């Protein structure tokens, strides 16, 4: 089991382990020839590599006040280390891949991903992969004699981590891949999957689990990306998902736009019972800032002098830092909070009682409070969400004469194509009373 394997141990290597590995590293440096090797790391003609190990950088000797041992350890440059025999030089070469994972600073997440990376290299080496002979690797990948669906999933996940794919997106991808693996078994080879297996799985889930057209198509896209990755990296010769048919999508009913009557009812209830949620939804309405971005918004991101709010790239969904004008109505709301009396590192929407707080509000708190409002007003069956305030704001802008380009800018969209997502709702409010030109 992985848990009992010393490769994946989360404990700090003891002194003798460090010394032994240090001697091995020195022995195979470019300046010296090996003379002795510990049997733990010895490569043989049958096994031309050493077992990959997770090395957590420099050994931590002191921990600054306010920090912890694991936090300081996570700040180090980690890597996976193993040696592989080069037949041409008859020497062991050292490899230290990281796959850009040192960008992770959260200790638990970093340990999980590096452990998975270590396991991926172990599986690859056991399957005959060579870090030296890439031509041999390509030939081996085409043979795909050993890669299982489960092993391929590890490589697919590691690829998305290195790519910087958002955590929630990765979880969405893997949930569908996991369902596919559960259906056929984790030991089934990727080379054994054809378009028949893909169709059988999708049809089964559609029938037995009542998948809608949207879910069916979403799963097809995810599986297509999974096998596309395997094809690009020469683990398979053809993508079995390419020619699989799609389903007619049933329009989603989420994030519905408020009717004027329902909007007034909601705002009245919030004004009487929940001032925190009231201010939260006003921020969405006036700025079109996404709920998650609002939770991370600090006072230093707000300039009353320049009359702008700047969502930093680090928390923006599109990873772009763009200014947002403060509407006059919102400016009055912000003035009442007396922002200048708080440290600029405080969070604008950090506390349900004081609004502003040095701590960030919980992920589900705004959502749960709004759901309470919907239930109290008996509007919880109309598919209203916090995003409905953003859509409602765009409808109001459109009716007030804003152009599509202006709405695009207000929403910080990358293109007009993205903004056109709202057109299906905006068209409900278009009333054509113009005269048709006479012929």
C-alpha positions in Angstrom: 0.0 0.0 0.0 1.1 3.6 -0.7 0.7 4.5 2.9 3.3 1.9 4.0 5.7 2.7 1.2 8.7 4.9 2.4 8.6 6.7 -0.9 5.3 8.4 0.1 6.1 9.0 3.8 5.3 12.5 5.0 7.8 12.2 7.9 11.1 14.0 7.7 13.9 11.6 6.7 16.3 10.8 9.6 19.9 12.0 9.6 21.2 8.7 8.3 18.8 8.8 5.4 19.8 12.4 4.5 23.5 11.5 4.8 23.1 8.4 2.7 21.2 10.3 0.0 23.7 13.1 0.1 26.5 10.6 -0.4 24.7 9.2 -3.4 24.1 12.6 -4.9 27.8 13.5 -4.4 28.9 10.2 -5.9 27.0 10.8 -9.1 27.8 14.5 -9.5 29.5 15.6 -12.7 32.8 15.9 -10.8 33.1 12.4 -9.4 32.7 8.8 -10.3 30.7 6.4 -8.1 32.5 3.9 -6.0 30.0 2.7 -3.4 26.3 2.7 -3.4 23.9 1.9 -0.6 21.8 -1.2 -1.4 18.7 0.9 -0.9 19.5 2.9 -4.0 21.5 0.4 -6.1 20.3 0.0 -9.7 20.7 -3.4 -11.3 20.7 -4.5 -15.0 17.1 -5.5 -14.6 16.1 -2.3 -12.7 18.2 0.5 -14.2 16.8 3.2 -11.9 16.5 4.1 -8.3 13.2 4.5 -6.6 11.8 8.1 -6.9 11.9 9.9 -3.6 10.3 13.2 -2.5 13.0 15.6 -1.4 11.7 18.7 0.5 14.6 21.0 0.0 16.8 22.2 2.8 16.3 20.8 6.2 14.4 23.2 8.6 16.3 23.9 11.7 14.4 26.9 13.1 10.8 28.1 12.9 10.1 31.9 13.0 7.6 33.2 15.5 4.1 33.0 14.1 4.9 30.3 11.6 5.0 26.5 11.8 7.3 23.7 10.8 5.2 22.6 7.9 4.8 26.1 6.6 8.5 26.7 6.6 9.1 23.3 5.0 6.5 24.2 2.2 8.5 27.3 1.4 11.5 25.2 0.3 12.1 24.1 -3.3 10.9 20.5 -3.4 11.6 18.0 -6.1 11.4 14.3 -7.0 14.8 12.7 -7.2 15.8 9.5 -8.9 18.8 8.1 -10.8 18.7 6.4 -14.2 21.4 4.3 -15.9 22.7 5.8 -19.2 23.8 2.8 -21.3 26.0 5.0 -23.5 28.1 6.5 -20.8 27.6 3.6 -18.4 26.8 6.1 -15.6 23.9 6.8 -13.4 22.3 10.2 -14.2 20.4 12.2 -11.7 16.9 13.6 -12.4 15.1 16.2 -10.3 11.7 17.0 -11.8 9.3 19.5 -10.2 6.6 20.1 -12.9 6.3 23.6 -11.6 4.7 22.4 -8.3 6.8 24.7 -6.2 4.4 27.5 -7.0 2.1 25.7 -4.4 2.5 27.2 -0.9 -0.2 25.5 1.1 1.6 22.7 2.9 -1.2 20.0 2.6 -1.8 20.7 -1.1 1.9 20.8 -1.9 2.5 17.5 -0.2 -0.5 15.8 -1.9 0.6 16.9 -5.4 4.2 16.1 -5.0 3.3 12.7 -3.6 1.1 12.1 -6.7 4.0 13.2 -8.9 6.4 10.8 -7.2 3.9 8.0 -7.7 3.5 8.9 -11.3 7.2 8.7 -11.9 7.3 5.4 -10.1 4.6 4.0 -12.2 6.2 5.3 -15.4 9.6 3.8 -14.5 8.1 0.5 -13.6 6.3 0.5 -16.9 9.6 0.8 -18.8 9.7 4.6 -19.3 13.2 6.1 -19.9 14.0 9.7 -19.1 17.0 9.4 -21.4 15.8 7.7 -24.5 12.8 9.7 -25.8 12.6 7.7 -29.0 12.3 4.5 -27.0 9.7 6.3 -24.9 7.6 7.2 -27.9 7.7 3.6 -29.1 6.8 2.4 -25.6 3.9 4.8 -25.4 2.5 3.6 -28.7 2.6 0.1 -27.4 0.8 1.2 -24.2 1.4 -2.2 -22.7 1.1 -1.1 -19.1 -0.8 2.2 -18.7 -4.1 1.8 -16.9 -7.0 4.1 -16.7 -6.1 4.9 -13.1 -2.4 5.6 -13.9 -3.5 7.8 -16.8 -5.7 9.8 -14.5 -2.7 10.6 -12.3 -0.8 11.9 -15.3 -3.8 13.8 -16.5 -4.3 15.5 -13.1 -0.6 16.3 -12.8 -0.7 17.9 -16.3 -3.6 20.2 -15.2 -1.8 21.1 -12.0 1.3 22.1 -13.9 -0.9 24.0 -16.4 -2.4 26.0 -13.6 -6.0 24.8 -14.0 -8.2 26.0 -11.2 -8.8 23.6 -8.4 -12.6 23.5 -8.9 -12.2 22.9 -12.6 -9.8 20.0 -11.9 -12.2 18.5 -9.4 -15.0 18.7 -12.1 -12.8 17.0 -14.7 -11.7 14.2 -12.3 -15.2 13.5 -11.0 -16.3 12.4 -14.5 -13.0 10.6 -15.2 -13.5 8.8 -11.8 -17.0 7.7 -12.9 -15.6 6.3 -16.1 -12.9 4.5 -14.3 -15.4 3.1 -11.8 -17.5 1.8 -14.7 -14.7 -0.1 -16.4 -12.3 -0.7 -13.5 -9.0 1.1 -12.6 -6.8 -1.7 -14.1 -8.3 -1.6 -17.6 -5.7 -0.5 -20.2 -6.2 2.8 -22.0 -5.4 0.9 -25.2 -8.5 -1.2 -24.7 -10.9 1.8 -24.9 -12.6 2.4 -28.2 -15.6 4.5 -29.2 -17.8 1.6 -28.3 -16.7 1.8 -24.6 -17.2 5.5 -24.6 -20.7 5.3 -26.0 -21.7 2.4 -23.7 -20.7 4.4 -20.6 -22.4 7.6 -21.7 -25.6 5.8 -22.6 -25.6 3.9 -19.3 -25.2 7.1 -17.3 -27.8 8.9 -19.3 -30.4 6.1 -18.8 -29.6 4.9 -15.2 -28.5 8.2 -13.7 -31.0 10.4 -15.6 -28.3 12.6 -17.1 -29.6 15.6 -19.0 -28.2 16.7 -22.3 -26.0 19.3 -20.6 -24.5 16.7 -18.3 -24.0 14.2 -21.1 -22.2 16.7 -23.3 -20.1 18.0 -20.5 -19.0 14.5 -19.7 -18.2 13.8 -23.3 -16.0 16.9 -23.5 -14.1 16.0 -20.3 -13.5 12.4 -21.6 -12.4 13.9 -24.9 -9.8 16.0 -23.2 -8.7 13.1 -21.1 -8.0 10.9 -24.1 -6.8 13.8 -26.2 -4.0 14.3 -23.6 -3.1 10.6 -23.9 -3.0 10.8 -27.7 -0.8 14.0 -27.7 1.6 12.2 -25.4 1.5 9.1 -27.6 0.0 6.8 -25.0 -2.8 6.0 -27.6 -2.8 6.3 -31.4 -6.4 7.5 -31.7 -8.8 9.5 -29.5 -11.9 7.2 -29.1 -14.2 10.1 -28.2 -13.8 12.2 -31.3 -16.8 10.9 -33.3 -19.1 10.3 -30.3 -22.5 12.1 -30.9 -23.7 14.9 -28.7 -27.1 15.5 -27.1 -29.5 18.4 -27.5 -28.9 20.7 -24.6 -31.8 21.6 -22.4 -31.4 25.2 -21.4 -30.2 25.7 -17.9 -32.6 27.4 -15.4 -29.9 28.5 -13.0 -29.1 32.2 -12.3 -32.6 33.3 -13.4 -33.2 37.1 -13.6 -35.4 38.6 -10.9 -38.8 40.0 -11.8 -39.1 43.5 -10.6 -41.7 42.4 -8.0 -39.5 39.6 -6.6 -36.4 41.9 -6.6 -38.3 44.4 -4.5 -39.5 41.7 -2.1 -36.0 40.3 -1.6 -34.4 43.7 -1.0 -37.2 44.6 1.5 -36.6 41.4 3.5 -32.8 41.9 3.5 -33.2 45.5 4.6 -35.3 44.3 7.6 -33.4 41.1 8.5 -29.9 40.9 7.1 -27.8 44.0 6.5 -24.7 42.0 5.7 -26.3 40.1 2.8 -28.0 43.3 1.7 -24.7 45.0 1.3 -23.2 41.9 -0.3 -25.8 41.8 -3.1 -25.6 45.6 -3.6 -21.9 45.2 -4.3 -22.7 42.5 -6.9 -25.4 44.7 -8.5 -23.3 47.9 -8.6 -20.0 46.4 -9.6 -20.7 43.0 -11.2 -17.9 41.6 -9.1 -18.3 37.9 -8.7 -19.2 36.5 -5.2 -15.9 34.7 -4.7 -13.9 37.9 -5.7 -15.9 39.9 -3.2 -15.0 37.6 -0.4 -11.3 38.2 -1.1 -11.7 42.0 -1.6 -9.6 44.0 0.8 -9.8 47.7 1.6 -6.5 48.4 -0.2 -8.2 47.4 -3.4 -10.6 50.4 -3.0 -9.6 53.9 -3.9 -12.2 56.5 -2.9 -9.9 59.2 -4.2 -9.7 57.7 -7.7 -13.3 56.4 -7.4 -12.3 52.8 -8.5 -12.2 49.3 -7.2 -9.4 47.1 -8.6 -9.9 43.4 -8.3 -6.3 42.0 -8.2 -5.3 39.4 -10.8 -4.5 37.0 -8.0 -8.2 36.7 -7.1 -9.9 37.6 -10.4 -11.5 34.7 -12.3 -9.9 35.8 -15.6 -6.5 36.5 -13.9 -6.6 40.1 -15.0 -6.4 43.2 -12.8 -9.0 45.7 -14.1 -10.4 48.8 -12.5 -14.2 49.1 -11.8 -15.8 52.5 -11.5 -17.7 53.2 -8.2 -21.2 54.2 -8.9 -22.5 57.3 -7.0 -25.1 55.2 -5.1 -22.4 52.7 -4.1 -20.0 55.5 -3.1 -22.5 56.7 -0.5 -22.8 53.2 0.9 -19.0 52.9 1.2 -18.7 56.4 2.8 -21.0 55.2 5.6 -18.6 52.3 6.4 -15.8 54.8 7.1 -13.2 52.7 5.3 -10.2 54.9 6.3 -10.7 54.0 10.0 -9.7 50.4 9.3 -6.3 48.8 8.3 -6.1 48.5 4.5 -5.5 44.8 4.8 -9.0 44.2 6.3 -11.6 42.5 4.2 -14.5 44.6 3.0 -17.1 41.8 3.5 -15.3 39.9 6.2 -18.0 39.7 9.0 -21.7 39.4 9.1 -22.0 41.7 12.2 -19.4 44.4 11.5 -19.2 44.0 7.7 -15.5 44.9 7.6 -13.1 42.4 9.4 -9.5 41.4 9.5 -10.6 37.9 8.6 -12.1 36.6 5.4 -15.8 35.5 5.4 -16.5 31.7 5.0 -17.0 30.4 1.4 -20.6 29.4 1.9 -21.7 32.2 4.3 -23.1 34.7 1.7 -24.8 31.9 -0.2 -26.4 30.4 2.9 -27.7 33.8 4.1 -29.2 34.5 0.7 -30.9 31.1 0.6 -32.4 31.9 4.0 -33.9 35.0 2.4 -35.3 33.1 -0.5 -37.0 30.6 1.8 -38.4 33.3 4.0 -39.9 35.1 1.0 -41.0 31.8 -0.6 -39.0 32.5 -3.7 -36.7 29.5 -3.3 -38.3 27.6 -6.2 -37.4 30.1 -9.0 -33.7 29.3 -9.4 -32.5 32.6 -8.1 -28.8 32.8 -7.0 -26.3 35.4 -6.0 -25.4 35.6 -9.7 -28.9 36.7 -10.5 -28.0 40.1 -9.1 -25.3 40.4 -11.7 -27.6 39.4 -14.5 -30.3 41.7 -13.2 -27.8 44.5 -13.2 -26.9 43.9 -16.8 -30.6 43.9 -17.8 -31.1 47.2 -16.0 -28.0 48.6 -17.8 -29.3 47.4 -21.2 -32.7 49.0 -20.6 -31.1 52.2 -19.5 -29.3 52.5 -22.9 -25.9 50.9 -22.2 -24.2 49.4 -25.3 -23.0 45.8 -25.4 -19.4 47.1 -25.4 -20.1 49.1 -22.2 -21.7 46.1 -20.5 -18.7 44.0 -21.6 -16.4 46.5 -19.9 -18.5 46.6 -16.7 -18.3 42.9 -16.4 -14.6 42.7 -17.2 -15.2 40.2 -19.9 -12.4 39.4 -22.3 -14.5 39.8 -25.4 -18.0 40.6 -26.6 -18.6 36.9 -27.3 -18.4 36.3 -23.6 -20.9 39.1 -22.9 -23.3 37.7 -25.5 -24.0 35.0 -23.0 -26.4 37.5 -21.4 -28.3 38.1 -24.7 -30.7 35.3 -24.2 -31.9 37.1 -21.1 -31.6 40.6 -22.5 -33.8 39.7 -25.5 -36.7 39.1 -23.2 -36.7 42.9 -22.4 -36.4 44.1 -26.0 -39.6 45.8 -27.2 -39.5 46.8 -30.8 -41.9 49.7 -31.4 -40.0 51.2 -34.3 -41.6 51.7 -37.7 -40.5 49.5 -40.5 -39.2 51.6 -43.4 -41.8 51.9 -46.2 -41.0 50.2 -49.5 
